[in-house]
């Protein structure tokens, strides 16, 4: 629901700014991830309820859906990194990078990220299928997943890149960008407080310049706060995935169908909760620190509240 609201609000705001383009792309990937995650969980629940019936292998279909929402989560990671790098570069060296990260280029980067993710996952999407096999233990025929042996390399590459390299590298990059943004945020706040001291301009001229400078500084501070908090949410919510992956690599007994399978599944469930939080709570950051988003959200809400009154009259 929160991401549907975000889509409506950002669509009304328009895409004249580079940051809005990236945030809109992030909202779409979050929505795709949450929707497919719900589908997968629903199929798992149905499998637990009626999974022993021959022609209802819901868990098999849930496993196939898993790759689709993994793709959207990878897009979320890449767009979060791009958003952090873009804001970090524009704040740290504005004269150089503000002319580089234009709206048109942000649109191109967002489209490239989505296209690359789809192409990257094509071998995985094309690999699984279902086939029937007689289950002698239950005396009936059931459907099972199968995978082409020649696509084993694709699964290995996707696992190494998407579950090990991408989360770790993105975590390092986003943390670095957060450190720079926090430093620049404090610097901007100091400059804002010190504005007005030691000037020899006429009163009217100075007041006009001071008000404009104050307005620009406040807008920049809010933009930095938005990106910093979105990045911080990502860092916190991405940490369980990294910890689980590396624990499994260095201690194989902590894994699926292994000695500590119960602990692994519990930690994986916690990881899923954090992933859902990462994709669902950004609306509160936008409402708090993005004044343009807040104004448009309030406008849409007021129109929605007036609509039932019109119908009643």
ChimeraX commands (.cxc) that place a marker at each C-alpha (Angstrom):
marker #1 position 0.00,0.00,0.00 radius 0.5
marker #1 position 2.78,2.46,0.91 radius 0.5
marker #1 position 4.50,1.94,-2.43 radius 0.5
marker #1 position 1.26,2.42,-4.36 radius 0.5
marker #1 position 0.86,5.75,-2.53 radius 0.5
marker #1 position 4.46,6.61,-3.42 radius 0.5
marker #1 position 3.83,5.86,-7.10 radius 0.5
marker #1 position 0.77,8.13,-7.15 radius 0.5
marker #1 position 2.53,10.98,-5.34 radius 0.5
marker #1 position 5.73,10.86,-7.40 radius 0.5
marker #1 position 3.69,10.69,-10.60 radius 0.5
marker #1 position 1.87,13.86,-9.55 radius 0.5
marker #1 position 5.14,15.59,-8.60 radius 0.5
marker #1 position 6.64,14.89,-12.02 radius 0.5
marker #1 position 10.12,13.89,-13.07 radius 0.5
marker #1 position 11.87,17.20,-13.56 radius 0.5
marker #1 position 14.48,16.36,-10.89 radius 0.5
marker #1 position 17.04,13.59,-11.03 radius 0.5
marker #1 position 16.38,12.46,-7.46 radius 0.5
marker #1 position 12.65,12.03,-8.14 radius 0.5
marker #1 position 13.41,9.75,-11.11 radius 0.5
marker #1 position 15.62,7.48,-9.01 radius 0.5
marker #1 position 13.18,7.40,-6.09 radius 0.5
marker #1 position 10.33,6.50,-8.47 radius 0.5
marker #1 position 12.40,3.63,-9.89 radius 0.5
marker #1 position 13.13,2.53,-6.32 radius 0.5
marker #1 position 9.42,2.59,-5.48 radius 0.5
marker #1 position 8.61,0.37,-8.49 radius 0.5
marker #1 position 11.23,-2.21,-7.52 radius 0.5
marker #1 position 10.05,-2.17,-3.89 radius 0.5
marker #1 position 6.47,-2.74,-5.03 radius 0.5
marker #1 position 7.51,-5.61,-7.31 radius 0.5
marker #1 position 9.53,-7.22,-4.53 radius 0.5
marker #1 position 6.75,-6.91,-1.93 radius 0.5
marker #1 position 4.03,-8.19,-4.27 radius 0.5
marker #1 position 6.00,-11.26,-5.41 radius 0.5
marker #1 position 7.19,-11.90,-1.86 radius 0.5
marker #1 position 3.54,-12.01,-0.74 radius 0.5
marker #1 position 2.73,-14.38,-3.62 radius 0.5
marker #1 position 5.59,-16.69,-2.63 radius 0.5
marker #1 position 4.62,-16.66,1.06 radius 0.5
marker #1 position 0.97,-17.32,0.18 radius 0.5
marker #1 position 1.96,-20.33,-1.93 radius 0.5
marker #1 position 4.10,-21.63,0.95 radius 0.5
marker #1 position 1.16,-21.33,3.35 radius 0.5
marker #1 position -1.16,-23.09,0.90 radius 0.5
marker #1 position 1.41,-25.84,0.50 radius 0.5
marker #1 position 1.46,-26.35,4.27 radius 0.5
marker #1 position -2.34,-26.56,4.28 radius 0.5
marker #1 position -2.99,-28.75,1.23 radius 0.5
marker #1 position 0.47,-29.59,-0.08 radius 0.5
marker #1 position 0.07,-33.35,0.26 radius 0.5
marker #1 position -2.52,-33.44,-2.49 radius 0.5
marker #1 position -1.12,-34.73,-5.78 radius 0.5
marker #1 position -1.77,-31.84,-8.13 radius 0.5
marker #1 position -1.25,-28.88,-5.77 radius 0.5
marker #1 position 2.54,-28.50,-5.42 radius 0.5
marker #1 position 2.34,-24.88,-4.23 radius 0.5
marker #1 position 5.82,-24.96,-2.74 radius 0.5
marker #1 position 7.27,-25.78,-6.15 radius 0.5
marker #1 position 5.64,-22.69,-7.66 radius 0.5
marker #1 position 6.71,-20.60,-4.66 radius 0.5
marker #1 position 10.31,-21.55,-5.37 radius 0.5
marker #1 position 9.99,-20.36,-8.97 radius 0.5
marker #1 position 8.46,-17.03,-7.86 radius 0.5
marker #1 position 11.43,-16.59,-5.53 radius 0.5
marker #1 position 13.74,-15.75,-8.45 radius 0.5
marker #1 position 11.43,-12.99,-9.63 radius 0.5
marker #1 position 11.35,-11.18,-6.32 radius 0.5
marker #1 position 15.11,-11.68,-5.96 radius 0.5
marker #1 position 15.46,-9.80,-9.24 radius 0.5
marker #1 position 13.42,-6.87,-7.92 radius 0.5
marker #1 position 15.42,-6.86,-4.69 radius 0.5
marker #1 position 18.66,-6.65,-6.69 radius 0.5
marker #1 position 17.19,-3.66,-8.56 radius 0.5
marker #1 position 16.34,-2.07,-5.18 radius 0.5
marker #1 position 19.94,-2.54,-4.04 radius 0.5
marker #1 position 21.41,-1.06,-7.22 radius 0.5
marker #1 position 19.07,1.96,-7.22 radius 0.5
marker #1 position 19.76,2.60,-3.53 radius 0.5
marker #1 position 23.49,2.60,-4.26 radius 0.5
marker #1 position 23.03,4.90,-7.26 radius 0.5
marker #1 position 20.86,7.26,-5.21 radius 0.5
marker #1 position 23.46,7.44,-2.43 radius 0.5
marker #1 position 26.40,7.88,-4.83 radius 0.5
marker #1 position 24.56,10.55,-6.81 radius 0.5
marker #1 position 23.70,12.65,-3.76 radius 0.5
marker #1 position 27.12,12.09,-2.19 radius 0.5
marker #1 position 28.93,13.25,-5.35 radius 0.5
marker #1 position 26.66,16.27,-5.87 radius 0.5
marker #1 position 27.09,17.36,-2.25 radius 0.5
marker #1 position 30.83,16.69,-1.98 radius 0.5
marker #1 position 31.88,18.19,-5.35 radius 0.5
marker #1 position 28.79,20.06,-6.62 radius 0.5
marker #1 position 30.44,22.04,-9.41 radius 0.5
marker #1 position 31.68,18.87,-11.08 radius 0.5
marker #1 position 28.84,16.40,-10.56 radius 0.5
marker #1 position 25.64,18.45,-10.67 radius 0.5
marker #1 position 26.09,18.78,-14.42 radius 0.5
marker #1 position 26.77,15.03,-14.73 radius 0.5
marker #1 position 23.80,13.64,-12.78 radius 0.5
marker #1 position 21.09,15.20,-14.92 radius 0.5
marker #1 position 17.47,14.05,-15.09 radius 0.5
marker #1 position 17.87,12.47,-18.53 radius 0.5
marker #1 position 20.94,10.53,-17.40 radius 0.5
marker #1 position 19.17,9.34,-14.27 radius 0.5
marker #1 position 16.31,8.05,-16.44 radius 0.5
marker #1 position 18.83,6.21,-18.63 radius 0.5
marker #1 position 20.64,4.72,-15.63 radius 0.5
marker #1 position 17.35,3.55,-14.09 radius 0.5
marker #1 position 16.23,1.95,-17.37 radius 0.5
marker #1 position 19.65,0.30,-17.79 radius 0.5
marker #1 position 19.51,-1.14,-14.25 radius 0.5
marker #1 position 16.07,-2.66,-14.85 radius 0.5
marker #1 position 17.05,-3.99,-18.29 radius 0.5
marker #1 position 20.33,-5.44,-17.03 radius 0.5
marker #1 position 18.55,-7.18,-14.15 radius 0.5
marker #1 position 16.03,-8.81,-16.50 radius 0.5
marker #1 position 18.76,-9.94,-18.92 radius 0.5
marker #1 position 20.89,-11.18,-16.02 radius 0.5
marker #1 position 18.04,-13.36,-14.70 radius 0.5
marker #1 position 16.84,-14.67,-18.09 radius 0.5
marker #1 position 18.82,-17.97,-17.80 radius 0.5
marker #1 position 17.25,-18.53,-14.37 radius 0.5
marker #1 position 13.73,-17.73,-15.55 radius 0.5
marker #1 position 14.14,-20.02,-18.56 radius 0.5
marker #1 position 15.55,-22.90,-16.54 radius 0.5
marker #1 position 12.87,-24.21,-14.16 radius 0.5
marker #1 position 9.85,-26.20,-15.21 radius 0.5
marker #1 position 7.55,-28.82,-13.74 radius 0.5
marker #1 position 7.22,-32.49,-14.51 radius 0.5
marker #1 position 5.15,-35.37,-13.12 radius 0.5
marker #1 position 6.63,-38.20,-11.10 radius 0.5
marker #1 position 4.99,-41.07,-9.30 radius 0.5
marker #1 position 5.45,-40.89,-5.53 radius 0.5
marker #1 position 5.59,-44.51,-4.29 radius 0.5
marker #1 position 5.54,-43.43,-0.63 radius 0.5
marker #1 position 2.09,-41.87,-1.07 radius 0.5
marker #1 position 0.90,-43.90,-4.08 radius 0.5
marker #1 position 0.09,-40.93,-6.32 radius 0.5
marker #1 position 1.60,-38.77,-9.02 radius 0.5
marker #1 position 2.96,-35.35,-8.10 radius 0.5
marker #1 position 4.49,-32.37,-9.89 radius 0.5
marker #1 position 8.12,-31.48,-9.23 radius 0.5
marker #1 position 10.54,-28.77,-10.33 radius 0.5
marker #1 position 13.27,-29.60,-12.78 radius 0.5
marker #1 position 16.26,-27.56,-13.95 radius 0.5
marker #1 position 18.35,-27.92,-17.07 radius 0.5
marker #1 position 21.81,-29.27,-16.14 radius 0.5
marker #1 position 23.53,-26.85,-18.53 radius 0.5
marker #1 position 22.15,-23.92,-16.52 radius 0.5
marker #1 position 23.99,-24.92,-13.38 radius 0.5
marker #1 position 26.64,-22.29,-14.14 radius 0.5
marker #1 position 23.95,-19.60,-14.32 radius 0.5
marker #1 position 22.67,-20.54,-10.86 radius 0.5
marker #1 position 26.22,-20.45,-9.47 radius 0.5
marker #1 position 26.94,-17.03,-10.99 radius 0.5
marker #1 position 23.64,-15.56,-9.75 radius 0.5
marker #1 position 24.22,-16.92,-6.25 radius 0.5
marker #1 position 27.78,-15.58,-6.02 radius 0.5
marker #1 position 26.95,-12.16,-7.42 radius 0.5
marker #1 position 23.46,-11.53,-6.02 radius 0.5
marker #1 position 23.82,-13.10,-2.59 radius 0.5
marker #1 position 27.51,-12.45,-1.81 radius 0.5
marker #1 position 29.19,-9.76,-3.93 radius 0.5
marker #1 position 26.29,-7.35,-4.50 radius 0.5
marker #1 position 25.06,-7.09,-0.86 radius 0.5
marker #1 position 28.59,-6.72,0.52 radius 0.5
marker #1 position 29.88,-4.20,-2.03 radius 0.5
marker #1 position 26.67,-2.16,-1.88 radius 0.5
marker #1 position 26.87,-2.09,1.92 radius 0.5
marker #1 position 30.42,-0.70,1.82 radius 0.5
marker #1 position 29.57,1.94,-0.82 radius 0.5
marker #1 position 26.39,3.10,0.93 radius 0.5
marker #1 position 28.11,3.34,4.33 radius 0.5
marker #1 position 30.90,5.44,2.79 radius 0.5
marker #1 position 28.33,7.72,1.14 radius 0.5
marker #1 position 26.46,8.02,4.43 radius 0.5
marker #1 position 29.61,9.15,6.23 radius 0.5
marker #1 position 30.22,11.84,3.60 radius 0.5
marker #1 position 26.57,12.94,3.65 radius 0.5
marker #1 position 26.46,13.17,7.45 radius 0.5
marker #1 position 29.64,15.28,7.43 radius 0.5
marker #1 position 28.21,17.57,4.74 radius 0.5
marker #1 position 24.88,17.74,6.58 radius 0.5
marker #1 position 26.57,18.99,9.74 radius 0.5
marker #1 position 28.62,21.43,7.68 radius 0.5
marker #1 position 25.46,22.79,6.01 radius 0.5
marker #1 position 23.76,23.16,9.38 radius 0.5
marker #1 position 26.76,25.09,10.75 radius 0.5
marker #1 position 26.72,27.37,7.71 radius 0.5
marker #1 position 23.02,27.93,8.15 radius 0.5
marker #1 position 23.47,28.95,11.78 radius 0.5
marker #1 position 26.39,31.22,11.00 radius 0.5
marker #1 position 24.58,33.04,8.18 radius 0.5
marker #1 position 24.19,36.72,8.91 radius 0.5
marker #1 position 27.45,37.41,10.67 radius 0.5
marker #1 position 30.11,39.79,9.35 radius 0.5
marker #1 position 28.48,41.32,6.26 radius 0.5
marker #1 position 28.68,44.90,5.01 radius 0.5
marker #1 position 25.84,44.73,2.46 radius 0.5
marker #1 position 22.88,47.17,2.68 radius 0.5
marker #1 position 20.04,45.87,4.85 radius 0.5
marker #1 position 17.50,45.26,2.05 radius 0.5
marker #1 position 20.02,43.59,-0.24 radius 0.5
marker #1 position 21.39,41.48,2.56 radius 0.5
marker #1 position 17.95,40.35,3.74 radius 0.5
marker #1 position 17.01,39.29,0.20 radius 0.5
marker #1 position 20.25,37.35,-0.27 radius 0.5
marker #1 position 20.03,35.86,3.22 radius 0.5
marker #1 position 16.47,34.62,2.72 radius 0.5
marker #1 position 17.31,33.00,-0.62 radius 0.5
marker #1 position 20.47,31.43,0.79 radius 0.5
marker #1 position 18.54,30.21,3.83 radius 0.5
marker #1 position 15.88,28.66,1.57 radius 0.5
marker #1 position 18.45,26.90,-0.64 radius 0.5
marker #1 position 20.38,25.62,2.38 radius 0.5
marker #1 position 17.20,24.28,4.02 radius 0.5
marker #1 position 16.20,22.49,0.81 radius 0.5
marker #1 position 19.66,20.96,0.47 radius 0.5
marker #1 position 19.63,19.85,4.11 radius 0.5
marker #1 position 16.28,18.11,3.65 radius 0.5
marker #1 position 17.52,16.39,0.48 radius 0.5
marker #1 position 20.62,15.14,2.29 radius 0.5
marker #1 position 18.52,13.95,5.22 radius 0.5
marker #1 position 16.19,12.02,2.89 radius 0.5
marker #1 position 18.99,10.16,1.12 radius 0.5
marker #1 position 20.90,9.57,4.37 radius 0.5
marker #1 position 17.90,8.02,6.12 radius 0.5
marker #1 position 16.91,5.88,3.10 radius 0.5
marker #1 position 20.53,4.68,2.97 radius 0.5
marker #1 position 20.59,4.01,6.73 radius 0.5
marker #1 position 17.40,1.92,6.49 radius 0.5
marker #1 position 19.01,-0.06,3.66 radius 0.5
marker #1 position 22.24,-0.65,5.64 radius 0.5
marker #1 position 20.37,-1.92,8.71 radius 0.5
marker #1 position 17.96,-4.11,6.73 radius 0.5
marker #1 position 20.68,-5.50,4.44 radius 0.5
marker #1 position 22.91,-6.58,7.35 radius 0.5
marker #1 position 21.04,-9.84,8.22 radius 0.5
marker #1 position 21.40,-11.04,4.61 radius 0.5
marker #1 position 25.16,-10.50,4.72 radius 0.5
marker #1 position 25.55,-12.15,8.14 radius 0.5
marker #1 position 23.49,-15.21,7.14 radius 0.5
marker #1 position 25.34,-15.64,3.83 radius 0.5
marker #1 position 28.82,-15.45,5.33 radius 0.5
marker #1 position 27.91,-17.62,8.33 radius 0.5
marker #1 position 26.69,-20.27,5.88 radius 0.5
marker #1 position 29.89,-20.01,3.82 radius 0.5
marker #1 position 32.26,-20.33,6.78 radius 0.5
marker #1 position 30.06,-22.75,8.74 radius 0.5
marker #1 position 28.20,-25.01,6.25 radius 0.5
marker #1 position 26.26,-26.79,9.02 radius 0.5
marker #1 position 24.25,-23.57,9.31 radius 0.5
marker #1 position 22.17,-24.07,6.18 radius 0.5
marker #1 position 19.10,-25.60,4.57 radius 0.5
marker #1 position 18.82,-29.38,5.08 radius 0.5
marker #1 position 21.90,-29.26,7.34 radius 0.5
marker #1 position 22.52,-29.75,11.07 radius 0.5
marker #1 position 21.28,-26.31,12.11 radius 0.5
marker #1 position 18.47,-26.10,9.58 radius 0.5
marker #1 position 16.00,-24.81,12.19 radius 0.5
marker #1 position 18.22,-21.89,13.20 radius 0.5
marker #1 position 18.95,-21.15,9.54 radius 0.5
marker #1 position 15.25,-21.02,8.63 radius 0.5
marker #1 position 14.48,-18.81,11.62 radius 0.5
marker #1 position 17.26,-16.37,10.67 radius 0.5
marker #1 position 16.10,-16.44,7.04 radius 0.5
marker #1 position 12.58,-15.54,8.17 radius 0.5
marker #1 position 13.99,-12.60,10.16 radius 0.5
marker #1 position 15.97,-11.58,7.07 radius 0.5
marker #1 position 12.74,-11.63,5.02 radius 0.5
marker #1 position 11.08,-9.34,7.57 radius 0.5
marker #1 position 13.96,-6.86,7.32 radius 0.5
marker #1 position 13.78,-6.97,3.52 radius 0.5
marker #1 position 10.05,-6.18,3.66 radius 0.5
marker #1 position 10.70,-3.31,6.09 radius 0.5
marker #1 position 13.36,-1.91,3.75 radius 0.5
marker #1 position 10.86,-1.89,0.89 radius 0.5
marker #1 position 7.89,-0.52,2.84 radius 0.5
marker #1 position 8.94,2.25,5.26 radius 0.5
marker #1 position 10.52,4.86,2.98 radius 0.5
marker #1 position 7.20,6.71,2.76 radius 0.5
marker #1 position 7.71,7.96,6.33 radius 0.5
marker #1 position 11.10,9.42,5.39 radius 0.5
marker #1 position 9.60,11.20,2.39 radius 0.5
marker #1 position 6.75,12.62,4.49 radius 0.5
marker #1 position 9.16,13.91,7.12 radius 0.5
marker #1 position 11.96,15.39,5.01 radius 0.5
marker #1 position 10.70,15.87,1.44 radius 0.5
marker #1 position 8.55,19.02,1.49 radius 0.5
marker #1 position 7.47,18.62,-2.15 radius 0.5
marker #1 position 6.33,15.06,-1.47 radius 0.5
marker #1 position 4.55,16.13,1.71 radius 0.5
marker #1 position 2.65,18.96,-0.03 radius 0.5
marker #1 position 1.54,16.72,-2.90 radius 0.5
marker #1 position 0.59,13.91,-0.50 radius 0.5
marker #1 position -1.53,16.32,1.56 radius 0.5
marker #1 position -3.17,17.67,-1.59 radius 0.5
marker #1 position -4.08,14.16,-2.82 radius 0.5
marker #1 position -5.36,13.15,0.62 radius 0.5
marker #1 position -7.58,16.24,0.86 radius 0.5
marker #1 position -9.03,15.55,-2.60 radius 0.5
marker #1 position -9.69,11.94,-1.63 radius 0.5
marker #1 position -11.45,13.07,1.56 radius 0.5
marker #1 position -13.62,15.55,-0.32 radius 0.5
marker #1 position -14.72,12.98,-2.92 radius 0.5
marker #1 position -17.12,11.02,-0.61 radius 0.5
marker #1 position -18.67,14.32,0.51 radius 0.5
marker #1 position -19.43,15.20,-3.11 radius 0.5
marker #1 position -21.10,11.82,-3.61 radius 0.5
marker #1 position -23.24,12.28,-0.50 radius 0.5
marker #1 position -24.44,15.69,-1.67 radius 0.5
marker link #1:1,2 radius 0.2
marker link #1:2,3 radius 0.2
marker link #1:3,4 radius 0.2
marker link #1:4,5 radius 0.2
marker link #1:5,6 radius 0.2
marker link #1:6,7 radius 0.2
marker link #1:7,8 radius 0.2
marker link #1:8,9 radius 0.2
marker link #1:9,10 radius 0.2
marker link #1:10,11 radius 0.2
marker link #1:11,12 radius 0.2
marker link #1:12,13 radius 0.2
marker link #1:13,14 radius 0.2
marker link #1:14,15 radius 0.2
marker link #1:15,16 radius 0.2
marker link #1:16,17 radius 0.2
marker link #1:17,18 radius 0.2
marker link #1:18,19 radius 0.2
marker link #1:19,20 radius 0.2
marker link #1:20,21 radius 0.2
marker link #1:21,22 radius 0.2
marker link #1:22,23 radius 0.2
marker link #1:23,24 radius 0.2
marker link #1:24,25 radius 0.2
marker link #1:25,26 radius 0.2
marker link #1:26,27 radius 0.2
marker link #1:27,28 radius 0.2
marker link #1:28,29 radius 0.2
marker link #1:29,30 radius 0.2
marker link #1:30,31 radius 0.2
marker link #1:31,32 radius 0.2
marker link #1:32,33 radius 0.2
marker link #1:33,34 radius 0.2
marker link #1:34,35 radius 0.2
marker link #1:35,36 radius 0.2
marker link #1:36,37 radius 0.2
marker link #1:37,38 radius 0.2
marker link #1:38,39 radius 0.2
marker link #1:39,40 radius 0.2
marker link #1:40,41 radius 0.2
marker link #1:41,42 radius 0.2
marker link #1:42,43 radius 0.2
marker link #1:43,44 radius 0.2
marker link #1:44,45 radius 0.2
marker link #1:45,46 radius 0.2
marker link #1:46,47 radius 0.2
marker link #1:47,48 radius 0.2
marker link #1:48,49 radius 0.2
marker link #1:49,50 radius 0.2
marker link #1:50,51 radius 0.2
marker link #1:51,52 radius 0.2
marker link #1:52,53 radius 0.2
marker link #1:53,54 radius 0.2
marker link #1:54,55 radius 0.2
marker link #1:55,56 radius 0.2
marker link #1:56,57 radius 0.2
marker link #1:57,58 radius 0.2
marker link #1:58,59 radius 0.2
marker link #1:59,60 radius 0.2
marker link #1:60,61 radius 0.2
marker link #1:61,62 radius 0.2
marker link #1:62,63 radius 0.2
marker link #1:63,64 radius 0.2
marker link #1:64,65 radius 0.2
marker link #1:65,66 radius 0.2
marker link #1:66,67 radius 0.2
marker link #1:67,68 radius 0.2
marker link #1:68,69 radius 0.2
marker link #1:69,70 radius 0.2
marker link #1:70,71 radius 0.2
marker link #1:71,72 radius 0.2
marker link #1:72,73 radius 0.2
marker link #1:73,74 radius 0.2
marker link #1:74,75 radius 0.2
marker link #1:75,76 radius 0.2
marker link #1:76,77 radius 0.2
marker link #1:77,78 radius 0.2
marker link #1:78,79 radius 0.2
marker link #1:79,80 radius 0.2
marker link #1:80,81 radius 0.2
marker link #1:81,82 radius 0.2
marker link #1:82,83 radius 0.2
marker link #1:83,84 radius 0.2
marker link #1:84,85 radius 0.2
marker link #1:85,86 radius 0.2
marker link #1:86,87 radius 0.2
marker link #1:87,88 radius 0.2
marker link #1:88,89 radius 0.2
marker link #1:89,90 radius 0.2
marker link #1:90,91 radius 0.2
marker link #1:91,92 radius 0.2
marker link #1:92,93 radius 0.2
marker link #1:93,94 radius 0.2
marker link #1:94,95 radius 0.2
marker link #1:95,96 radius 0.2
marker link #1:96,97 radius 0.2
marker link #1:97,98 radius 0.2
marker link #1:98,99 radius 0.2
marker link #1:99,100 radius 0.2
marker link #1:100,101 radius 0.2
marker link #1:101,102 radius 0.2
marker link #1:102,103 radius 0.2
marker link #1:103,104 radius 0.2
marker link #1:104,105 radius 0.2
marker link #1:105,106 radius 0.2
marker link #1:106,107 radius 0.2
marker link #1:107,108 radius 0.2
marker link #1:108,109 radius 0.2
marker link #1:109,110 radius 0.2
marker link #1:110,111 radius 0.2
marker link #1:111,112 radius 0.2
marker link #1:112,113 radius 0.2
marker link #1:113,114 radius 0.2
marker link #1:114,115 radius 0.2
marker link #1:115,116 radius 0.2
marker link #1:116,117 radius 0.2
marker link #1:117,118 radius 0.2
marker link #1:118,119 radius 0.2
marker link #1:119,120 radius 0.2
marker link #1:120,121 radius 0.2
marker link #1:121,122 radius 0.2
marker link #1:122,123 radius 0.2
marker link #1:123,124 radius 0.2
marker link #1:124,125 radius 0.2
marker link #1:125,126 radius 0.2
marker link #1:126,127 radius 0.2
marker link #1:127,128 radius 0.2
marker link #1:128,129 radius 0.2
marker link #1:129,130 radius 0.2
marker link #1:130,131 radius 0.2
marker link #1:131,132 radius 0.2
marker link #1:132,133 radius 0.2
marker link #1:133,134 radius 0.2
marker link #1:134,135 radius 0.2
marker link #1:135,136 radius 0.2
marker link #1:136,137 radius 0.2
marker link #1:137,138 radius 0.2
marker link #1:138,139 radius 0.2
marker link #1:139,140 radius 0.2
marker link #1:140,141 radius 0.2
marker link #1:141,142 radius 0.2
marker link #1:142,143 radius 0.2
marker link #1:143,144 radius 0.2
marker link #1:144,145 radius 0.2
marker link #1:145,146 radius 0.2
marker link #1:146,147 radius 0.2
marker link #1:147,148 radius 0.2
marker link #1:148,149 radius 0.2
marker link #1:149,150 radius 0.2
marker link #1:150,151 radius 0.2
marker link #1:151,152 radius 0.2
marker link #1:152,153 radius 0.2
marker link #1:153,154 radius 0.2
marker link #1:154,155 radius 0.2
marker link #1:155,156 radius 0.2
marker link #1:156,157 radius 0.2
marker link #1:157,158 radius 0.2
marker link #1:158,159 radius 0.2
marker link #1:159,160 radius 0.2
marker link #1:160,161 radius 0.2
marker link #1:161,162 radius 0.2
marker link #1:162,163 radius 0.2
marker link #1:163,164 radius 0.2
marker link #1:164,165 radius 0.2
marker link #1:165,166 radius 0.2
marker link #1:166,167 radius 0.2
marker link #1:167,168 radius 0.2
marker link #1:168,169 radius 0.2
marker link #1:169,170 radius 0.2
marker link #1:170,171 radius 0.2
marker link #1:171,172 radius 0.2
marker link #1:172,173 radius 0.2
marker link #1:173,174 radius 0.2
marker link #1:174,175 radius 0.2
marker link #1:175,176 radius 0.2
marker link #1:176,177 radius 0.2
marker link #1:177,178 radius 0.2
marker link #1:178,179 radius 0.2
marker link #1:179,180 radius 0.2
marker link #1:180,181 radius 0.2
marker link #1:181,182 radius 0.2
marker link #1:182,183 radius 0.2
marker link #1:183,184 radius 0.2
marker link #1:184,185 radius 0.2
marker link #1:185,186 radius 0.2
marker link #1:186,187 radius 0.2
marker link #1:187,188 radius 0.2
marker link #1:188,189 radius 0.2
marker link #1:189,190 radius 0.2
marker link #1:190,191 radius 0.2
marker link #1:191,192 radius 0.2
marker link #1:192,193 radius 0.2
marker link #1:193,194 radius 0.2
marker link #1:194,195 radius 0.2
marker link #1:195,196 radius 0.2
marker link #1:196,197 radius 0.2
marker link #1:197,198 radius 0.2
marker link #1:198,199 radius 0.2
marker link #1:199,200 radius 0.2
marker link #1:200,201 radius 0.2
marker link #1:201,202 radius 0.2
marker link #1:202,203 radius 0.2
marker link #1:203,204 radius 0.2
marker link #1:204,205 radius 0.2
marker link #1:205,206 radius 0.2
marker link #1:206,207 radius 0.2
marker link #1:207,208 radius 0.2
marker link #1:208,209 radius 0.2
marker link #1:209,210 radius 0.2
marker link #1:210,211 radius 0.2
marker link #1:211,212 radius 0.2
marker link #1:212,213 radius 0.2
marker link #1:213,214 radius 0.2
marker link #1:214,215 radius 0.2
marker link #1:215,216 radius 0.2
marker link #1:216,217 radius 0.2
marker link #1:217,218 radius 0.2
marker link #1:218,219 radius 0.2
marker link #1:219,220 radius 0.2
marker link #1:220,221 radius 0.2
marker link #1:221,222 radius 0.2
marker link #1:222,223 radius 0.2
marker link #1:223,224 radius 0.2
marker link #1:224,225 radius 0.2
marker link #1:225,226 radius 0.2
marker link #1:226,227 radius 0.2
marker link #1:227,228 radius 0.2
marker link #1:228,229 radius 0.2
marker link #1:229,230 radius 0.2
marker link #1:230,231 radius 0.2
marker link #1:231,232 radius 0.2
marker link #1:232,233 radius 0.2
marker link #1:233,234 radius 0.2
marker link #1:234,235 radius 0.2
marker link #1:235,236 radius 0.2
marker link #1:236,237 radius 0.2
marker link #1:237,238 radius 0.2
marker link #1:238,239 radius 0.2
marker link #1:239,240 radius 0.2
marker link #1:240,241 radius 0.2
marker link #1:241,242 radius 0.2
marker link #1:242,243 radius 0.2
marker link #1:243,244 radius 0.2
marker link #1:244,245 radius 0.2
marker link #1:245,246 radius 0.2
marker link #1:246,247 radius 0.2
marker link #1:247,248 radius 0.2
marker link #1:248,249 radius 0.2
marker link #1:249,250 radius 0.2
marker link #1:250,251 radius 0.2
marker link #1:251,252 radius 0.2
marker link #1:252,253 radius 0.2
marker link #1:253,254 radius 0.2
marker link #1:254,255 radius 0.2
marker link #1:255,256 radius 0.2
marker link #1:256,257 radius 0.2
marker link #1:257,258 radius 0.2
marker link #1:258,259 radius 0.2
marker link #1:259,260 radius 0.2
marker link #1:260,261 radius 0.2
marker link #1:261,262 radius 0.2
marker link #1:262,263 radius 0.2
marker link #1:263,264 radius 0.2
marker link #1:264,265 radius 0.2
marker link #1:265,266 radius 0.2
marker link #1:266,267 radius 0.2
marker link #1:267,268 radius 0.2
marker link #1:268,269 radius 0.2
marker link #1:269,270 radius 0.2
marker link #1:270,271 radius 0.2
marker link #1:271,272 radius 0.2
marker link #1:272,273 radius 0.2
marker link #1:273,274 radius 0.2
marker link #1:274,275 radius 0.2
marker link #1:275,276 radius 0.2
marker link #1:276,277 radius 0.2
marker link #1:277,278 radius 0.2
marker link #1:278,279 radius 0.2
marker link #1:279,280 radius 0.2
marker link #1:280,281 radius 0.2
marker link #1:281,282 radius 0.2
marker link #1:282,283 radius 0.2
marker link #1:283,284 radius 0.2
marker link #1:284,285 radius 0.2
marker link #1:285,286 radius 0.2
marker link #1:286,287 radius 0.2
marker link #1:287,288 radius 0.2
marker link #1:288,289 radius 0.2
marker link #1:289,290 radius 0.2
marker link #1:290,291 radius 0.2
marker link #1:291,292 radius 0.2
marker link #1:292,293 radius 0.2
marker link #1:293,294 radius 0.2
marker link #1:294,295 radius 0.2
marker link #1:295,296 radius 0.2
marker link #1:296,297 radius 0.2
marker link #1:297,298 radius 0.2
marker link #1:298,299 radius 0.2
marker link #1:299,300 radius 0.2
marker link #1:300,301 radius 0.2
marker link #1:301,302 radius 0.2
marker link #1:302,303 radius 0.2
marker link #1:303,304 radius 0.2
marker link #1:304,305 radius 0.2
marker link #1:305,306 radius 0.2
marker link #1:306,307 radius 0.2
marker link #1:307,308 radius 0.2
marker link #1:308,309 radius 0.2
marker link #1:309,310 radius 0.2
marker link #1:310,311 radius 0.2
marker link #1:311,312 radius 0.2
marker link #1:312,313 radius 0.2
view
